[in-house]
Amino acid sequence: MDNTPRIRTLRWTERQAVAGVVAAALHPGSLGEWLVPDAAHRLRVLTAVAEIWVEHALFFGDIHVTDDLTAATVGLHRLRPLPPPANYPSRLADAAGPYLQRFRTLDTALAARRPTDAHHHLETLATPPQDAGDLDEVMLAYYLTRIDRTEMPAWAEVTVRDRNLFTRHGYQAQTPIRLPHGPTLLGMHRPAGSGRRTPTNPTESGTRPGPPAASPSAATAR
């Protein structure tokens, strides 16, 4: 019996649920601890901030989830310079509260290392903290089946512990991104044409999904 989870596109009405998935994945890690040191506030703040970026990706990228909403990839199509999320300064201040400066520092550090040429940006690969079913491998492989057909490079920022996962899928580590008094992240670049995959994921119609379309120009990215 095939236990491969069905993966599909996120619905707009599910954006808050997926923000919770992203926050739960970040919560126990070094980045989540650095962003929100107080564990009592961490999940709430991470969820509120994640919702801003989830909404943005629904306008300027795509989000794929397992059918049971336990794992997600949040990707942006950086085919051109993108605007920030709508009303980002005020929304971030409301969501982050006393931790605002840390989120601003993270934004600045990531933007400084991000490629300026057109690329696909995997903002988040979110799987349960106790992922015993290799969902990270499944979700990343599915994401790459989508972008490989566009013949464009890819980019992701990951924690050091995820370096091997991304390396196995053709990403190459770049200069480390060191956060002040915090964890070190790795910018990972994947050259165009690094792989050719055919999606094996079932869909409701039984057909294979097409390549990602260029994002519409509306508002809301990392």
HUHUTA-V516368 format. One record per residue. N is the residue number from 1. PHI is phi in whole degrees, 0 to 359 (999 if undefined). OMEGA is omega in degrees with one decimal (NA if undefined). NEAR is the number of other C-alpha atoms within 10 Angstrom. Layout:
n->N phi->PHI omega->OMEGA near->NEAR
n->N phi->PHI omega->OMEGA near->NEAR
This chain:
n->1 phi->999 omega->-179.0 near->3
n->2 phi->279 omega->-179.7 near->4
n->3 phi->263 omega->178.9 near->6
n->4 phi->297 omega->-177.6 near->13
n->5 phi->291 omega->174.1 near->16
n->6 phi->285 omega->-179.4 near->14
n->7 phi->244 omega->-175.5 near->22
n->8 phi->215 omega->177.8 near->18
n->9 phi->281 omega->178.6 near->15
n->10 phi->291 omega->173.3 near->21
n->11 phi->269 omega->-179.0 near->12
n->12 phi->304 omega->-177.1 near->10
n->13 phi->290 omega->-179.0 near->8
n->14 phi->258 omega->-172.7 near->11
n->15 phi->297 omega->179.7 near->19
n->16 phi->292 omega->178.3 near->17
n->17 phi->297 omega->-179.0 near->14
n->18 phi->287 omega->172.9 near->27
n->19 phi->302 omega->176.4 near->23
n->20 phi->294 omega->176.8 near->21
n->21 phi->297 omega->178.8 near->23
n->22 phi->298 omega->-178.9 near->28
n->23 phi->296 omega->179.6 near->23
n->24 phi->296 omega->177.9 near->22
n->25 phi->290 omega->179.6 near->23
n->26 phi->283 omega->-168.6 near->23
n->27 phi->310 omega->-175.4 near->22
n->28 phi->275 omega->-173.7 near->14
n->29 phi->271 omega->-177.0 near->14
n->30 phi->295 omega->179.5 near->14
n->31 phi->291 omega->177.7 near->19
n->32 phi->299 omega->178.9 near->21
n->33 phi->295 omega->-179.9 near->16
n->34 phi->288 omega->-178.8 near->19
n->35 phi->295 omega->-177.8 near->23
n->36 phi->227 omega->-175.5 near->22
n->37 phi->299 omega->-178.3 near->13
n->38 phi->280 omega->-176.7 near->12
n->39 phi->298 omega->-179.0 near->12
n->40 phi->292 omega->-178.9 near->9
n->41 phi->258 omega->-165.1 near->11
n->42 phi->301 omega->-174.5 near->22
n->43 phi->296 omega->-179.7 near->20
n->44 phi->297 omega->-177.7 near->18
n->45 phi->292 omega->-179.9 near->21
n->46 phi->299 omega->179.4 near->23
n->47 phi->294 omega->-178.8 near->23
n->48 phi->296 omega->179.2 near->19
n->49 phi->290 omega->-179.7 near->20
n->50 phi->299 omega->-179.4 near->23
n->51 phi->297 omega->177.7 near->20
n->52 phi->299 omega->-175.5 near->22
n->53 phi->284 omega->175.3 near->24
n->54 phi->297 omega->177.1 near->31
n->55 phi->300 omega->-178.7 near->22
n->56 phi->298 omega->-179.6 near->24
n->57 phi->292 omega->176.5 near->23
n->58 phi->292 omega->175.1 near->23
n->59 phi->270 omega->-169.2 near->19
n->60 phi->242 omega->-180.0 near->25
n->61 phi->196 omega->173.8 near->24
n->62 phi->207 omega->179.4 near->22
n->63 phi->231 omega->176.9 near->23
n->64 phi->243 omega->-175.5 near->21
n->65 phi->224 omega->167.3 near->23
n->66 phi->289 omega->-174.3 near->20
n->67 phi->301 omega->-179.8 near->14
n->68 phi->267 omega->177.7 near->9
n->69 phi->58 omega->175.5 near->17
n->70 phi->257 omega->-179.2 near->19
n->71 phi->212 omega->-176.1 near->24
n->72 phi->206 omega->164.5 near->29
n->73 phi->243 omega->179.2 near->25
n->74 phi->245 omega->-174.5 near->25
n->75 phi->237 omega->176.5 near->28
n->76 phi->242 omega->174.8 near->26
n->77 phi->265 omega->-179.2 near->24
n->78 phi->272 omega->179.4 near->21
n->79 phi->279 omega->179.2 near->17
n->80 phi->202 omega->176.5 near->12
n->81 phi->301 omega->-178.5 near->10
n->82 phi->258 omega->173.9 near->17
n->83 phi->287 omega->174.7 near->14
n->84 phi->288 omega->174.1 near->14
n->85 phi->304 omega->179.7 near->22
n->86 phi->303 omega->178.5 near->14
n->87 phi->53 omega->-170.7 near->11
n->88 phi->300 omega->-177.6 near->16
n->89 phi->304 omega->-178.1 near->12
n->90 phi->286 omega->179.3 near->10
n->91 phi->293 omega->178.8 near->15
n->92 phi->294 omega->179.1 near->19
n->93 phi->299 omega->179.4 near->16
n->94 phi->294 omega->-176.1 near->14
n->95 phi->286 omega->-173.4 near->19
n->96 phi->275 omega->179.6 near->24
n->97 phi->58 omega->-176.5 near->11
n->98 phi->292 omega->-178.7 near->11
n->99 phi->259 omega->-175.2 near->18
n->100 phi->306 omega->-174.6 near->17
n->101 phi->298 omega->179.3 near->13
n->102 phi->293 omega->177.9 near->17
n->103 phi->291 omega->175.9 near->17
n->104 phi->296 omega->178.6 near->15
n->105 phi->298 omega->178.1 near->14
n->106 phi->297 omega->178.9 near->17
n->107 phi->305 omega->-177.4 near->13
n->108 phi->295 omega->-178.6 near->12
n->109 phi->296 omega->-179.1 near->16
n->110 phi->289 omega->-179.2 near->19
n->111 phi->296 omega->-178.0 near->12
n->112 phi->292 omega->-176.5 near->10
n->113 phi->257 omega->-173.9 near->15
n->114 phi->288 omega->177.5 near->17
n->115 phi->300 omega->179.0 near->16
n->116 phi->262 omega->177.4 near->12
n->117 phi->277 omega->-178.6 near->12
n->118 phi->297 omega->-178.7 near->14
n->119 phi->197 omega->172.3 near->24
n->120 phi->260 omega->-174.5 near->23
n->121 phi->246 omega->173.7 near->24
n->122 phi->276 omega->-178.6 near->24
n->123 phi->292 omega->-172.9 near->20
n->124 phi->214 omega->165.8 near->22
n->125 phi->244 omega->-173.2 near->22
n->126 phi->247 omega->174.9 near->25
n->127 phi->229 omega->-179.0 near->25
n->128 phi->304 omega->-179.9 near->17
n->129 phi->306 omega->177.2 near->13
n->130 phi->257 omega->-176.4 near->8
n->131 phi->276 omega->-179.1 near->12
n->132 phi->264 omega->-174.7 near->8
n->133 phi->249 omega->179.1 near->12
n->134 phi->57 omega->178.4 near->10
n->135 phi->297 omega->179.1 near->20
n->136 phi->299 omega->177.4 near->21
n->137 phi->296 omega->-177.8 near->16
n->138 phi->296 omega->-176.8 near->16
n->139 phi->292 omega->179.7 near->21
n->140 phi->294 omega->179.3 near->18
n->141 phi->298 omega->179.6 near->16
n->142 phi->293 omega->176.9 near->19
n->143 phi->305 omega->-177.6 near->22
n->144 phi->289 omega->175.2 near->21
n->145 phi->296 omega->-179.3 near->19
n->146 phi->284 omega->-171.8 near->17
n->147 phi->273 omega->-176.6 near->24
n->148 phi->297 omega->-178.0 near->21
n->149 phi->285 omega->177.8 near->17
n->150 phi->269 omega->179.3 near->15
n->151 phi->55 omega->178.7 near->14
n->152 phi->236 omega->177.1 near->17
n->153 phi->290 omega->-178.9 near->20
n->154 phi->228 omega->-177.5 near->25
n->155 phi->217 omega->174.4 near->23
n->156 phi->207 omega->171.1 near->22
n->157 phi->249 omega->-174.0 near->26
n->158 phi->227 omega->172.1 near->23
n->159 phi->284 omega->-176.7 near->16
n->160 phi->301 omega->-177.8 near->14
n->161 phi->294 omega->-179.6 near->10
n->162 phi->264 omega->-176.1 near->13
n->163 phi->302 omega->-175.6 near->18
n->164 phi->296 omega->178.0 near->12
n->165 phi->302 omega->-177.0 near->14
n->166 phi->288 omega->177.1 near->21
n->167 phi->298 omega->178.7 near->14
n->168 phi->298 omega->-178.1 near->10
n->169 phi->254 omega->170.3 near->15
n->170 phi->94 omega->176.9 near->18
n->171 phi->280 omega->180.0 near->21
n->172 phi->238 omega->-177.2 near->18
n->173 phi->291 omega->177.1 near->20
n->174 phi->251 omega->-179.8 near->13
n->175 phi->299 omega->179.2 near->10
n->176 phi->300 omega->176.3 near->16
n->177 phi->251 omega->-175.1 near->19
n->178 phi->262 omega->177.7 near->14
n->179 phi->271 omega->-176.2 near->16
n->180 phi->300 omega->-178.6 near->12
n->181 phi->55 omega->-177.5 near->7
n->182 phi->219 omega->-177.1 near->13
n->183 phi->287 omega->173.9 near->16
n->184 phi->258 omega->175.7 near->16
n->185 phi->255 omega->178.0 near->22
n->186 phi->239 omega->167.8 near->22
n->187 phi->282 omega->-176.9 near->23
n->188 phi->240 omega->-177.8 near->23
n->189 phi->250 omega->178.2 near->22
n->190 phi->237 omega->-176.9 near->21
n->191 phi->298 omega->175.9 near->16
n->192 phi->300 omega->177.7 near->17
n->193 phi->73 omega->-178.1 near->15
n->194 phi->286 omega->-179.2 near->15
n->195 phi->196 omega->175.3 near->15
n->196 phi->230 omega->-178.9 near->13
n->197 phi->234 omega->173.3 near->13
n->198 phi->253 omega->-178.6 near->13
n->199 phi->301 omega->175.1 near->15
n->200 phi->252 omega->-176.4 near->12
n->201 phi->289 omega->177.2 near->16
n->202 phi->288 omega->175.1 near->15
n->203 phi->235 omega->-177.1 near->12
n->204 phi->299 omega->-177.1 near->8
n->205 phi->274 omega->-176.7 near->7
n->206 phi->83 omega->179.2 near->8
n->207 phi->256 omega->178.7 near->9
n->208 phi->275 omega->179.6 near->13
n->209 phi->289 omega->177.2 near->15
n->210 phi->278 omega->179.1 near->10
n->211 phi->292 omega->-179.3 near->12
n->212 phi->297 omega->178.8 near->14
n->213 phi->273 omega->174.6 near->11
n->214 phi->299 omega->-175.7 near->12
n->215 phi->289 omega->175.4 near->18
n->216 phi->290 omega->-179.7 near->10
n->217 phi->270 omega->171.7 near->10
n->218 phi->227 omega->-165.5 near->13
n->219 phi->266 omega->139.7 near->18
n->220 phi->164 omega->NA near->21
n->221 phi->999 omega->179.0 near->25
n->222 phi->251 omega->NA near->21
